[in-house]
Amino acid sequence: MSTPSASLSGGTWILGDLTVTRFGYGAMQLAGPGVMGPPADHDGALAVLREAADLGITHIDTAGAYGPRVTNQLIREALHPYPASLHIVTKVGAVRDRQGGWPPARQPENLRRAVHENLEDLGLDALDVVNLRLGDAQGPRPGSLAEPFEALAELRQQGLIRHLGVSNATAEQVSEAQAIAPIVCVQNMYNLAYRQDDELIDDLAAKNIAYVPFFPLGGFTPLQSSALSAVATRLNSTPMSVALAWLLRRSPNILLIPGTSSVTHLRENVAGVGLPLSDEELAELDEIGH
């Protein structure tokens, strides 16, 4: 793997004892339509993963439910044996049904099966980070996470997991998880226009816990904003790059995992990391979410 390029100027972050680039790669879009089945372009999917590594990205986000199991197998095919500097973060707590839904699977036996499937598909003896996926497709839902998180904490004690995190979680669930076992990251929906976790991000930063926004570019409906477009035009850039650059400036504990199935788009996303944003432009962008 190459040394991180100058364009990866977002720097690095320590997840427990793992050093990762703040700009990572999310593998969800490598699966087929609806995140189901194999990719239309198998070799193209492998090329994207190898390009991410060549660009110096050391943080890849995945889940056994993607495909299901497809993206993990692609990651193994493209990158195994993994360089010591490369770290893979996965999620458990949901499966796929025949309709393409994401029903929860958070019983201890479900989680144990999911962890072993991740290990098998990725070709690993231990998973670097495992996030417990909570809530549903509409977002976080209140309720205790004690039983599933304790099951993952037990697998961590057995040496199958190095570090734990939570995904799609409320602030109360984050606190409950911390009382059970150390967490190194929280992965929730957040972007320029969706700012519900502002207080949580700042609280986690004070505790040196990473915050990893999913749908950093607005999810399946891209961010549309005249202010965002205006800043991008002035910087001779794209709205996508500006949105990513804003996230990196928002807080030092934010790690990015934008996904794409295109090498060209991956390079464009990486280009956004080093985009300079003035205080005036940051203030202009901040207004989008208020």
N, C-alpha and C positions, 0 to 999 in steps of 0.2 A: 504494500500500500504506500502511496506517495505521502509526503509531508503535506499537511493542510495548506492550501494555497492562500495567497494574500487576500483573495476574495472572501475567504471564510474568516473575516475579521470580527465576527461575533465572539470569537474567543472560545474558551472551554468552561466547563462546569464540572464539579465533583459530585457524582451520584454515589453517596456512601464512600467507597474507596475506588470508584471507577471514574476516570477522566474521559469526558465526552465533549465533542464539539457542540456548541450551543445550536448550531444549525445541523439538524439531523435529516433523516429521510423516512417518510411514512410509506409503508409498503402496501397499504390497502388496495390501491388502484391497480396493482399488478394482476389481481385475479380477473376473472371474466366479468361480463355485464352484471350489475347488481351485486358485485363482490361474490359472485358464485361461479364455480367451475374454473377451468384453465383459461389463461389469457389467449386472445386471438393470435398474438404474436409471441410465441414462447421465447424465441431467440432475442426479440426486442426487450422482453422483460428481464432476461439475464443481462442484457447490455446496460439497462438502466441501473441495475444493482452494481455492476462492475464500474460504471461511470461514477456512481456515488462514492465508491471506495477510492477511485483514482483521483477524485476531487478533494480527497482528504476528510470526508465525512466519516465519523467514528461512532455514530449513534443511529441505529436503524430500529424503527418501531414496527411491530407486527402483531398478529394474533392468530391463534389456531382457528378462529371462526372465519377468517378471511379465506374463502374458497369453497367449503372449509378445508383447511390444512394446505391449501395450494401455495400461498405466499411463503410459508415457512419452508416448504420443499424447494421452492425457487431460490430462496436465500441460500439454502444449503448447496444447491447445485451450482450457483454462481460464485459463492465466496468461501466455501469450506475447502480446506482447513482455514479457519479464521485467524487473521493476525491478532496478536495479543492486544493491539490498540482498538480493535473493533468490538463494540458492545451492542447487544441485541436486547431490546425491551419488548416484552410480550404482555398480552392481556388474557385473563380467564374470567369466567362468570357468565358467558353467553354462548349459545350454540346457534346453528342455522336450522330452519325448518324448510320444508319443500316449497313453501310459498316465498322464500327469501327473507322471512322474518328473523328476528334476533331474540328468541325467547330466553329468559334467564335460566342459568344452570349453576346455581350457587350452593347446592348441597355439598357437604364435604366430599362425598364420593365423586361428584361431578368435577370438583376442583382437582382432586388427586388424579383423575383420569386425564383431565386437560393438561396438567403439568407434565405427566409422562408422555402424552402425545406431542407436546411442544419439544420436549427433550429428544424424542425419537426423530421428529421431522427436521429439527434444526441440527441434529448430530452433535448434541452437547451432553455433558455429564451434569452440568448445573446451569440454571438460567440466571443471567446477570440481574435482571429486574423483572418482577411479575406484578402487574397491576390488577387489582380486583375491580372488575367492571360492575357498577351498580346502576340503579335507576332503570330507565328504558329509553326508547327512541325519542321520547319527548323531553328527556333531560333527567336530572337527579330527582329522586323521590325520597322522602323522609323514611326513617326506619333504622333499626340497629343492624350493623354489619358484623356483630361479634362472632356469630357462628362461622360464617365463611372466612372471615379474616383470621380467626384463631386456627382454622384448618391450614391456611397458607403459612401462618407463623410456625406451625408444627413442621411443615415441609421445609421451611427455612432452617429450622433447628436440625433437620435430618441432612442438610447440606445440598438439597436439590435446588434451592433458590438462594441467591446471594442477598438480594435486597427486595423490599416490598414497596408498593405504591397503591394508590386508589384512583379510579377513573369514574367520571360522571357522578361525582360525590358532592354532598352538601358540606358546608363548613362544620356542622355538628358531626357528621360521619368521619371527616378528616380528624377531628379531635378524638373521636372514639377509637379510630385505628391507631393513633399515636399512643394511646393508653395501653394498647395490646402489644404492639411491637413497633420498632422504629420504621418510619417510612422515609423514602428518599425523593418521592415525586408525587404530584397530583396532576392528573390529566383530565381536563374539563374543556367544554366548549368556551372559546373566548376569541374575540377579534375586535377590530376597530369599532364595529357597530354593535357588538354584543359584550357589554362590560359588567355583567352582574358579579363577577368575581374580583373586582378591583380590590376590595378590602382583604379578601383571602390571599391574593397574590402578595400584598405587602406584608401580611402576617407570616406567610411562608418564607418570604425573603429574609425576614428577621431571624428565622430559625434555620437558614441555609438549606431549605427544602425547595427543590425545583418545581416549577409550574410549567406544564406542557400543554399548550392550547391545541385542541383539535379543531378542525375547520378554521384554521387561522386566516383563510381567505374568504370566509363567508359560507363554507359548506358547499352543498350541491348547487346553491344559487350564489354565484360570485358577488362580492361586494359591489354595490353600485352607489356611487357618491360623487357629486360634482366637485366637492372639496378634494377628494382623493384624486380624481382625474386631473384637477387643476395643478396639484402639487406634482403629480407624475409628469405632466406636460412640461412644467418649468424645469424639472430635473432631467428631462429627456429620457425618462424611464417609463415603466409600466405601473399601473395601479397595483398589480400583484407584488412587484418589488417594493414599492413604497409601503404597502401594508405589512410586509415581512420586516422591513427595516424599522417600522414603528414599533412592532412587537419587541424586537431586540432592545430598543431604546426604552421601552416601557418599564422594564425592571431587569436587573442582572440575573435573576433566577429563572427567567423565561427561556425555555428551550423550544426550538421549532422543529416540527416534523411534517412539513408540507409534502404531499404525495403527488406523484405523476407517473404515467406509464411511458413518457417521452423523454429521451435523452436531451432533446432541445429544450423542453420546458424545465427539466432539472437544472440545466446550465443557467437558464433565465432566473430561476428561483435563487440559485446560489449568487448570482450577480446582485440580487437585491440586498444581500447581507451587508455589504460594505457601502451602501448608498448613504451619502451624508445628508442628514436632516438638520436644518437650523432650528433654533428655539422657536422662531416664528412659525416654521412649518409644523413643528410638533404641536404647537398650540392650535393651529388650524385643524390639524388632524384629530386632536383630542375632542374637538367640538362635535365630531361625527357621532360619537357614542353618548352624547348628552342632549 
